[in-house]
Structure formats: structure tokens, C-alpha cells
Amino acid sequence: MKILLDFLPIAVFFVAFKLFDIWVATGVAIAATVLQIAWLRWSTGKVEPMQWLSLGVIVLFGGATLLAHNDTFIKWKPTVLYWLMGGALAIGQLVFKRNLLKSLMGAQMTLPESAWRSLSWSWTAFFAAMGVLNLWVAFHYDTDTWVNFKLFGGLGLMVAFVIGQALYLAKYMKTEADRP
């Protein structure tokens, strides 16, 4: 359920774009993200920091798109979000000597430090590459192609990457028979 809620703003952006235009889609995405955060706050009492960050980025870049009537801003939004997430992971590792992925997921799985480090750096690289790829598609193709890529390409690459991560982590996972 949570994953569906996380992708709701992207899905409604896509549908609104296909039915109307980039301006309506941008407004709908802003509204959907605000509603998403309000729902999470009301239903769970908690909103993750990355969700607050996503809200801020969509309001800032979506608002600039609507105010300036220039779709360049909304096309930059995924890149900024990817780079902020990747940057946070890198700064956590390099500056604070803290693995933020381990902080978030350490209770769910036990991994050696080298695996946590690899996981963190691979996500950092993935986010950096996705940011560049988003800009390349946004500014080398038409807006319709970019919107399709934003939903299907971005989501497909994310799923493929997560599967790759799962295959890498599988060698560290213990089965019930392995546990004392």
C-alpha cells in the first residue's frame, strides 16, 4: 500500500498530462503530493524526511513552472530530487561517517559493514545517473516522451536496480535454518 501511495503523484501527473497538458499535470502533481503528505500525517502520524523533501521540491519547482509558465522547472524536479537523495547518502558517508541506509534499514536486515557501504555507494551512483538521464531525456526529446520516461522509464530502471540490489544482498541473507 505504501509503495502505491508513494507513486500516486507520479501516476496522477502522467494521467493529467495525457488528458490535459503540462500545466494541469503540474498543478495536479502538487495537489496530489500535498494530499499524500496530509494523508500520511493523519493516518500514521509520521511523515518521512524524504517525503517532506519531495513535497518541498514539487512545490518549489512545480510552483516555478506554473508562475513562469515554463516547463523547464518541472523537468528539473526529478533530477534535483535524485541528486538530493544521492547527495544525502554521500554526505552521510563522507562527512558524518554514517551510513544513512543502514540507519534506515538496519533493523530489517543484518549485513556486514562492507555490504552496507557498497549498498550506500551503489544507491548514490544510481541517483546520480538517474538525475543525468532525466536531464538528457528532458532536453533531447519532446515533453510527451519525457513524461512517458518519467513514469515508465524511471520506474522500470528503479525496479531493475532494486532487483539487482536484492540479488547482491541475497548472499548475505540468512535463512531460518542458518539462524541459531
Backbone bond lengths (Angstrom), bond angles and torsions (degrees), N, CA, C in turn:
res aa  C-N    CA-C-N  psi(-1)  N-CA   C-N-CA  omega(-1)  CA-C   N-CA-C  phi
1 M - - - 1.454 - - 1.532 110.78 -
2 K 1.335 116.20 -41.20 1.458 119.99 -178.04 1.522 111.56 -62.84
3 I 1.337 116.36 -40.38 1.470 119.95 -179.44 1.526 110.63 -63.74
4 L 1.331 117.45 -37.15 1.464 120.59 177.06 1.520 110.64 -65.29
5 L 1.313 115.99 -42.22 1.458 120.17 178.93 1.528 111.01 -64.86
6 D 1.330 116.77 -36.25 1.466 120.45 178.76 1.523 112.13 -65.62
7 F 1.334 117.66 -34.83 1.459 121.16 -178.17 1.530 113.44 -93.18
8 L 1.315 117.47 -0.68 1.460 121.17 -179.67 1.528 112.86 -56.76
9 P 1.340 120.52 -49.35 1.470 118.76 -179.97 1.531 113.29 -59.97
10 I 1.321 117.63 -36.67 1.474 120.61 178.45 1.527 109.80 -66.52
11 A 1.328 116.27 -43.40 1.466 120.39 -178.91 1.525 111.53 -65.05
12 V 1.333 117.57 -44.16 1.473 118.64 -179.69 1.532 111.06 -70.24
13 F 1.340 116.80 -31.89 1.466 120.12 173.91 1.530 109.29 -59.88
14 F 1.317 116.67 -47.58 1.463 122.70 -179.40 1.530 110.89 -59.54
15 V 1.325 116.74 -50.48 1.468 121.06 -178.18 1.531 110.48 -62.95
16 A 1.323 116.80 -45.51 1.474 119.83 -179.49 1.526 110.84 -63.48
17 F 1.333 116.79 -37.65 1.459 119.29 177.87 1.527 110.50 -64.01
18 K 1.327 116.72 -44.87 1.465 120.35 -178.26 1.526 111.52 -66.14
19 L 1.331 117.39 -34.12 1.459 120.66 -179.23 1.527 113.08 -84.54
20 F 1.315 116.78 -31.01 1.470 120.51 -174.33 1.528 110.57 -126.07
21 D 1.326 116.30 -100.74 1.468 120.73 -179.12 1.527 109.47 -160.46
22 I 1.313 115.78 -178.43 1.469 121.20 -176.88 1.525 111.90 -63.79
23 W 1.317 117.64 -31.99 1.471 121.27 -176.37 1.525 110.04 -71.17
24 V 1.315 117.01 -46.32 1.474 120.78 177.02 1.530 109.30 -64.62
25 A 1.318 116.23 -43.95 1.471 120.60 -179.29 1.527 111.01 -59.43
26 T 1.322 116.50 -40.80 1.465 120.22 179.52 1.522 110.81 -64.42
27 G 1.328 116.97 -46.24 1.468 120.32 177.63 1.510 112.33 -61.36
28 V 1.317 116.36 -40.72 1.464 121.26 178.88 1.529 110.32 -65.63
29 A 1.329 117.09 -40.31 1.471 120.22 179.41 1.532 111.03 -64.26
30 I 1.324 116.59 -40.23 1.471 120.05 177.00 1.530 109.39 -62.05
31 A 1.318 116.17 -49.26 1.471 120.58 -179.08 1.530 111.15 -61.93
32 A 1.330 117.11 -42.65 1.469 120.96 -179.47 1.528 110.77 -63.60
33 T 1.330 116.99 -38.44 1.467 119.77 179.90 1.522 110.84 -69.64
34 V 1.325 116.78 -40.68 1.471 120.27 176.28 1.529 109.79 -61.06
35 L 1.334 116.96 -45.33 1.472 120.73 178.38 1.526 111.56 -64.37
36 Q 1.310 117.03 -38.67 1.471 121.69 177.94 1.529 110.33 -59.43
37 I 1.319 116.67 -48.09 1.463 121.03 -179.39 1.526 110.55 -66.09
38 A 1.332 116.57 -42.20 1.471 120.02 177.91 1.523 111.04 -61.09
39 W 1.340 116.98 -43.12 1.464 121.16 178.76 1.523 111.28 -62.39
40 L 1.328 116.27 -46.17 1.465 119.84 179.02 1.526 111.25 -60.69
41 R 1.303 115.83 -43.71 1.476 120.58 -179.76 1.522 110.66 -63.00
42 W 1.326 115.87 -42.84 1.464 120.42 -178.51 1.527 111.19 -72.03
43 S 1.343 117.51 -43.67 1.465 119.93 -173.15 1.528 113.76 -81.45
44 T 1.316 117.59 -33.91 1.471 119.46 -177.02 1.525 113.01 -114.88
45 G 1.314 116.48 -17.77 1.458 120.14 -176.87 1.518 112.55 78.37
46 K 1.348 117.06 2.41 1.458 120.45 -175.45 1.521 110.67 -138.78
47 V 1.316 115.12 137.26 1.462 121.88 173.63 1.528 106.33 -126.29
48 E 1.332 115.54 127.77 1.466 120.57 -178.57 1.529 110.35 -68.07
49 P 1.345 117.12 150.32 1.472 119.94 178.80 1.529 113.49 -55.76
50 M 1.340 117.90 -37.78 1.464 119.64 179.64 1.526 111.58 -67.12
51 Q 1.328 117.34 -29.51 1.463 119.92 177.00 1.530 110.33 -71.52
52 W 1.322 117.30 -38.12 1.464 120.23 174.66 1.525 110.08 -63.52
53 L 1.329 115.78 -41.78 1.459 120.70 178.53 1.528 110.50 -61.22
54 S 1.323 116.61 -45.10 1.458 121.39 178.86 1.530 110.91 -60.55
55 L 1.321 116.40 -41.85 1.467 120.39 176.87 1.527 110.67 -60.12
56 G 1.320 116.65 -47.31 1.463 120.25 -179.88 1.512 112.58 -61.06
57 V 1.323 116.67 -41.72 1.469 120.79 -178.53 1.525 110.84 -68.15
58 I 1.340 118.37 -42.73 1.469 119.77 -179.62 1.523 110.92 -68.25
59 V 1.321 117.35 -38.35 1.467 119.25 178.56 1.526 110.18 -66.61
60 L 1.329 116.97 -43.73 1.463 120.71 -179.24 1.531 111.84 -66.47
61 F 1.329 117.60 -54.51 1.464 120.61 -176.20 1.524 112.34 -76.35
62 G 1.319 117.17 -36.17 1.463 119.85 175.22 1.518 111.32 -67.32
63 G 1.329 115.29 -42.01 1.464 119.20 177.33 1.522 111.82 -62.57
64 A 1.329 117.03 -42.29 1.472 120.73 177.15 1.521 110.86 -62.80
65 T 1.338 116.87 -38.36 1.470 121.01 177.50 1.519 110.52 -59.79
66 L 1.322 115.84 -47.12 1.467 120.05 -177.36 1.528 111.87 -71.16
67 L 1.328 117.16 -42.21 1.464 119.99 -179.07 1.529 112.31 -67.01
68 A 1.325 116.61 -42.34 1.464 120.65 -178.15 1.534 112.03 -88.30
69 H 1.319 116.62 -8.68 1.469 122.74 -175.21 1.532 109.33 50.84
70 N 1.349 113.64 49.19 1.461 121.40 -177.19 1.531 107.57 -137.76
71 D 1.324 116.45 115.31 1.469 119.92 -175.98 1.524 114.40 -74.67
72 T 1.308 117.75 -2.85 1.465 120.57 177.02 1.525 111.25 -59.08
73 F 1.323 116.44 -38.73 1.467 120.16 -177.58 1.525 111.75 -63.01
74 I 1.326 117.16 -46.36 1.463 119.40 -177.85 1.531 110.46 -69.25
75 K 1.321 116.89 -28.22 1.464 119.72 177.31 1.530 111.58 -70.49
76 W 1.316 117.08 -27.33 1.468 120.99 176.58 1.527 112.24 -78.33
77 K 1.313 118.18 -22.02 1.469 122.31 -172.99 1.526 113.99 -54.41
78 P 1.354 120.98 -49.62 1.469 118.56 178.97 1.527 112.56 -61.03
79 T 1.325 116.33 -39.94 1.463 119.83 179.93 1.519 110.92 -61.72
80 V 1.312 116.72 -46.23 1.467 120.29 179.78 1.520 109.96 -60.44
81 L 1.324 116.78 -43.67 1.462 120.29 179.92 1.531 111.15 -64.98
82 Y 1.327 117.66 -44.45 1.466 120.70 176.85 1.521 110.77 -59.34
83 W 1.321 116.37 -47.46 1.465 119.85 -176.77 1.523 112.24 -68.70
84 L 1.322 118.03 -33.31 1.467 119.61 175.38 1.533 110.79 -65.88
85 M 1.328 116.40 -42.07 1.471 119.23 179.50 1.528 110.83 -66.75
86 G 1.323 116.88 -46.46 1.459 120.22 177.82 1.518 111.60 -63.80
87 G 1.324 116.10 -39.99 1.465 120.81 178.14 1.515 112.06 -63.24
88 A 1.339 116.14 -39.96 1.467 119.72 178.07 1.523 110.69 -61.98
89 L 1.330 117.00 -42.55 1.470 119.95 178.50 1.524 110.93 -63.69
90 A 1.330 116.82 -44.03 1.471 120.72 -178.78 1.526 111.12 -66.51
91 I 1.319 117.65 -44.25 1.471 120.66 179.46 1.520 110.52 -64.75
92 G 1.325 116.20 -39.30 1.466 119.35 176.00 1.519 111.17 -56.57
93 Q 1.329 116.43 -46.18 1.469 121.34 -179.68 1.531 111.96 -68.54
94 L 1.327 116.54 -50.51 1.463 121.04 -170.80 1.530 114.11 -80.24
95 V 1.314 116.88 -42.78 1.467 120.48 -173.75 1.522 111.69 -91.66
96 F 1.330 115.66 -49.33 1.469 119.29 -174.75 1.523 113.34 -94.37
97 K 1.346 116.48 -3.43 1.475 121.40 -179.88 1.523 111.01 53.37
98 R 1.335 114.30 40.75 1.460 120.55 -177.10 1.531 108.67 -133.97
99 N 1.296 116.65 130.73 1.452 121.36 178.47 1.529 108.11 -88.17
100 L 1.322 116.45 107.39 1.462 120.52 -175.87 1.527 112.42 -68.08
101 L 1.330 117.38 -31.31 1.469 118.87 176.03 1.522 111.05 -65.67
102 K 1.313 116.71 -40.86 1.461 120.04 177.26 1.527 109.84 -63.87
103 S 1.321 117.27 -39.39 1.468 120.57 177.72 1.526 111.14 -61.38
104 L 1.327 116.29 -38.29 1.464 120.76 -178.31 1.524 113.33 -79.71
105 M 1.334 116.36 -36.86 1.459 120.13 -170.29 1.522 114.55 -117.10
106 G 1.311 117.63 -0.37 1.457 121.28 -175.70 1.512 114.49 -59.80
107 A 1.324 117.34 -28.26 1.469 120.18 179.26 1.526 111.47 -73.81
108 Q 1.343 117.32 -24.18 1.458 120.67 -177.94 1.521 113.41 -87.66
109 M 1.336 117.67 -24.77 1.464 118.85 -178.99 1.517 111.01 -150.92
110 T 1.313 113.60 148.53 1.455 121.37 179.24 1.520 108.26 -105.59
111 L 1.333 115.00 121.74 1.469 120.92 -179.61 1.516 109.11 -133.99
112 P 1.325 117.52 153.56 1.465 119.35 172.10 1.539 109.50 -68.04
113 E 1.312 115.65 156.29 1.468 120.09 -178.52 1.522 112.29 -55.69
114 S 1.337 117.02 -38.39 1.469 119.59 -179.82 1.532 111.19 -61.88
115 A 1.320 117.23 -36.92 1.465 120.41 178.89 1.526 110.70 -70.05
116 W 1.340 117.41 -40.96 1.470 120.39 176.27 1.527 110.46 -60.67
117 R 1.325 115.77 -42.39 1.466 120.55 179.62 1.537 110.36 -63.22
118 S 1.325 116.87 -46.44 1.470 120.98 178.03 1.520 111.42 -60.59
119 L 1.313 115.67 -42.94 1.462 121.04 178.93 1.523 110.74 -60.22
120 S 1.319 116.18 -47.37 1.464 120.55 -179.36 1.527 112.16 -62.32
121 W 1.334 116.63 -45.78 1.465 119.71 -178.68 1.529 111.49 -70.49
122 S 1.320 117.73 -32.72 1.468 118.46 178.51 1.528 110.69 -69.12
123 W 1.346 117.19 -38.24 1.465 119.52 175.70 1.531 110.97 -67.56
124 T 1.317 116.64 -37.42 1.468 119.96 177.27 1.530 109.49 -60.27
125 A 1.320 116.85 -47.22 1.466 121.34 179.44 1.532 111.23 -64.84
126 F 1.321 116.27 -40.74 1.474 120.18 178.32 1.519 110.59 -59.81
127 F 1.336 116.93 -47.91 1.462 120.09 -179.92 1.525 111.53 -63.39
128 A 1.311 117.50 -39.15 1.471 120.80 177.94 1.530 109.98 -62.76
129 A 1.325 116.16 -46.29 1.469 120.51 -179.27 1.529 111.42 -65.66
130 M 1.327 117.11 -41.00 1.464 119.88 178.80 1.526 111.33 -63.27
131 G 1.333 116.65 -37.12 1.460 119.60 177.02 1.515 111.70 -62.21
132 V 1.322 116.68 -45.20 1.464 121.25 178.56 1.530 110.26 -64.72
133 L 1.326 116.67 -45.67 1.464 120.78 -179.42 1.529 111.21 -60.99
134 N 1.329 117.56 -41.47 1.460 120.53 177.56 1.530 110.68 -58.55
135 L 1.333 116.76 -46.15 1.467 119.67 179.83 1.529 111.21 -63.77
136 W 1.310 116.61 -40.19 1.458 120.28 -179.76 1.530 110.62 -61.52
137 V 1.336 116.26 -47.75 1.463 119.47 179.35 1.528 110.21 -66.05
138 A 1.321 117.40 -43.28 1.465 121.75 -177.11 1.518 112.56 -60.27
139 F 1.325 117.02 -36.83 1.462 119.15 -172.71 1.533 114.26 -109.96
140 H 1.344 116.96 5.56 1.455 120.27 174.08 1.527 112.49 -116.23
141 Y 1.321 116.75 -7.99 1.461 121.81 -179.40 1.520 109.11 -131.34
142 D 1.324 115.15 170.31 1.471 118.55 178.93 1.536 110.52 -74.15
143 T 1.322 115.02 169.01 1.468 120.72 -175.85 1.517 111.90 -63.07
144 D 1.320 117.84 -36.37 1.465 120.78 178.93 1.533 110.80 -61.34
145 T 1.318 116.91 -43.63 1.467 121.10 178.05 1.516 110.41 -64.29
146 W 1.332 117.60 -41.53 1.466 121.04 178.74 1.533 110.64 -62.09
147 V 1.324 117.70 -43.68 1.473 120.58 179.77 1.525 110.14 -62.62
148 N 1.324 117.50 -42.61 1.470 120.67 176.79 1.531 110.64 -61.53
149 F 1.330 115.93 -44.18 1.465 119.64 178.40 1.524 111.04 -63.02
150 K 1.318 116.94 -41.47 1.470 121.78 -177.80 1.528 110.35 -56.25
151 L 1.322 116.64 -41.90 1.460 119.12 -179.58 1.540 111.18 -85.03
152 F 1.310 117.32 -59.96 1.459 120.25 -171.05 1.529 112.85 -80.80
153 G 1.303 117.54 -45.15 1.460 120.05 179.95 1.512 112.06 -67.30
154 G 1.330 116.20 -49.10 1.466 120.35 -179.88 1.514 111.78 -62.37
155 L 1.310 115.96 -45.44 1.466 120.35 179.75 1.529 110.76 -66.51
156 G 1.325 116.82 -42.64 1.466 120.42 179.12 1.518 112.27 -62.50
157 L 1.330 116.50 -43.82 1.462 119.86 178.53 1.529 111.28 -65.67
158 M 1.331 116.39 -37.45 1.472 120.55 178.17 1.531 109.98 -63.92
159 V 1.323 117.45 -45.41 1.468 121.16 179.13 1.527 110.18 -61.86
160 A 1.330 116.82 -45.42 1.466 120.31 179.23 1.525 110.93 -61.33
161 F 1.317 116.70 -41.00 1.460 120.52 179.59 1.528 111.15 -66.10
162 V 1.321 117.14 -43.58 1.468 121.28 179.05 1.533 110.10 -62.52
163 I 1.316 117.70 -40.22 1.467 120.48 176.90 1.524 109.93 -62.50
164 G 1.329 116.46 -43.29 1.463 120.24 176.57 1.521 111.88 -60.30
165 Q 1.318 116.66 -41.18 1.457 121.03 177.61 1.526 110.87 -64.32
166 A 1.334 116.17 -41.05 1.467 120.14 179.16 1.532 110.97 -63.10
167 L 1.323 116.36 -40.66 1.465 119.63 178.03 1.528 110.68 -64.38
168 Y 1.327 116.62 -40.58 1.469 120.68 177.24 1.533 110.63 -63.98
169 L 1.325 117.43 -43.54 1.467 121.67 -176.93 1.528 113.04 -74.97
170 A 1.321 117.22 -19.65 1.474 120.49 -176.99 1.519 112.43 -56.33
171 K 1.317 117.16 -34.61 1.467 118.97 -178.60 1.526 112.42 -68.86
172 Y 1.320 117.29 -16.18 1.465 121.02 179.60 1.530 113.03 -98.85
173 M 1.322 117.50 -11.26 1.452 121.08 -176.91 1.514 110.40 -79.31
174 K 1.301 115.74 137.74 1.458 121.73 178.85 1.524 109.57 -99.89
175 T 1.311 115.52 139.50 1.464 119.95 175.36 1.524 108.33 -88.70
176 E 1.310 116.42 173.29 1.470 121.15 178.70 1.532 110.21 -59.25
177 A 1.330 117.00 -36.20 1.465 120.98 -178.66 1.547 111.49 -69.04
178 D 1.348 116.35 -27.75 1.462 120.81 -179.90 1.526 113.01 -78.44
179 R 1.318 116.33 -21.47 1.465 120.52 -175.60 1.527 110.87 -79.04
180 P 1.343 116.76 142.48 1.472 119.27 179.80 1.513 112.81 -69.21
